[in-house]
Each structure stands twice: as structure tokens, then as C-alpha cells.
């Protein structure tokens, strides 16, 4: 279940489970994760439609003290927030059907520098770096959400190998 081990981010632990009953609590959980990641790394946000993935990104942006309004990049595929040393990359893979559709995004260029969040990152796990933090948001009854994070060990595929 949560048996992955963190290399770079060992202070995150093997698995963390939280429960949120409000947007504000989701923001606080997102802020806690950001404080552990030191403004860099990749987070894959996973869960069904309406689970709260974009709200989680809003919480991350608030924790980074970014002033822009966070919106879902479902149609644009990428939103960039912040400036210079405080940047947040926000991808959304929901409308993509195949890994090859990500080629024009240049994902490898975004991963090492700043914090990158990918909604629906589980659609193409081979594109995610090995140290990706996997955040799963699961709606429960009465508006409650279970939010878990752990390291997702994947074999990272560079964009060059996606091109056929």
C-alpha cells in the first residue's frame, strides 16, 4: 500500500493519510506537503472528477504566496504561476488520450527546476520522474475527502522515447 521509500525527500515519510471536510482543510494539507518539498519536485494529483485536485493546487499556490488566481488547465494543458524563483507549473492530463500528445509540452524541461503539479498524472505514469509524490484524493461520504501521499516509483520515459 504505502511501501515506497523517499530518496531525496525522506522527510516526507513512507505514506501520509489525511482527512479533509472543507476546502480550507484541503488547503492546509496542501501547504503541509509544500513545506516539506522545498518548492521543487513533481506531484501527481489523482482522483475522480470533482475530487478536489484543483483545490489542492490552489492550496499549494497559497502556500507559495502566489498572487495569481489558480484555474484548471484542462483546455490549455499548462498554467504557469509565479515569477523568477517562485514558480508553480500546473499541468492537466485529463483530455489527453496518448503519451505522444504530451510531446509539445516539453515535460522534461519543467521537472527539475520548480514545483510541478500534474492533475491526472496517473494516466501516463511512465512520464513521471522516479521521485514523483503521488497525491490521491478520494471523496467519501458527507463531503469528507481522504488525501494520501506517497512516493510513486516509476520508470521515467523521456519525451524522446515517446516519439515513434
N, C-alpha and C positions, 0 to 999 in steps of 0.2 A: 504494500500500500504506500507507505511513505518511507521507503528504504534507501532513497538516494542520498548521497553524501555531497556536500558542498566543498569544492576546491577553493576557489577564490573567495567565496562568501560563506566560509564555515560558520560565521557568527549567526547565520540565519537558522541553523539547526537543520534537522532532517525533515521535519514537517510541522507546520503550524496550522491550527484549526481555530477559526473564529466564527462567531455568530453575530449577525447584524440584523437589527429590527428597524433601521432607519437609514436614510441617505447620510446623515451626519455620522452615524457609526461606521458606515462603509468608507466615508472619507477618512475617518480616524484610523481604520485598519490599513488603508492605502498609504497613509502618512507614515505609519509604523514601518511598513515594508520599505518605503523610500529612504527612511532614516538609516536603515541597515545596508542599503545598496550604494551609498555614497555617490548618488547622481549618475551612475553608469550601469550598464548591463541591459539585458533583454528580459522582458516579462511577457509571457504568452497568457492572454486572458481567454478563459474558456467557460462556456456555459450556454444554455439555450437563449433564444431571443428573449429580451426583456429581463434577463438575469441581473443586470446591473453593471455590465462591463464598462460602458461609457461613464457611468457614475464613478466607478473605481478610478478611471483615468482622470476625471475631474478632481478626485481626492488627491491623486498624485500631483496634478498641476497646482493645486492649492498648497500642498506641502513644499513644492519647489518655489512657491511665491510667484508664480507666473500670472500675469495680468490678463492674458487673452481668454476669451470665452471658449471652452472646450466643446466641440461638437463631434459627432460621429463621422469618421471619414469614409462611410460606406460607399459613396459615389466617387469621391476623389481619391480613395485608397490611402492617402497620406495627408496628415496635418502636421505642421511643424510649429511648435510653440516656444517662446523664449528668445533669448539673444545670447550671443557670444559664448560665455562659459556656463550658461544655464539653459540648456536646450532639452526639449522633450519631443521625441518622434513618436507619432501615433498612427499606426497602420491598422487597416481593417481588411481581412481576407474574406469576408462573408460572401461577396459577389463573385469571387474568383472560383473557377472550376478546375484549373490545372496549374501546376507549378510554373509552367512556361509563361503564364500570364504575369508572373512577378518579375520577369527579366528586366523590363523597362524601369522597374523601381530601384534597381541597384542596391538591394538589401545589404550586401556585404559592406557597402560604404558607410552605412548607418550604425551597424552593430558595435564597433569597438569604442567609439568616442563618447557617446552620451547615453542617456536613458531612453530606451526604445520599448514601447508597448505595442503589442500586436493583438488586436481583437481577432478571435477565431484562428489563433496561431496553430491550434491543433489540427487544422485542415491540411497543413503541409509541414509536418514535424521535421522532415529532413532538411528544411531550410533554416531551422533554428540552430543557433550556436549551442555547443555542448553544455554551457553553463546557464542556459535559459532557466529562469524561475517560472514555474508553471503555477498560475493562479486559477483555481476552479471556483466558480460561483454557482451555487446550487440553490434555486428557490425552494423554500419549504412552505409549510402552511402558515397562514396568517401574516404574510409579508416578511417572514423571517428568511434570512439567507445564510447558508453555510459557505464560508470562504476559507479555502485551504490553499497553502502554497508549499511547494517543494521544488527541488531541482529536477529538471527534465533532462535526462541523459539521452542525447540523440547523436546520430552520426550526421554532422553538418555537411550539407551539399553546397558547394559554391555555385554561384549563378552560371559560371562557365560550363559546369557539368549538366545543367538543366537544358541548355541549348542542344537541340538534336540536329 
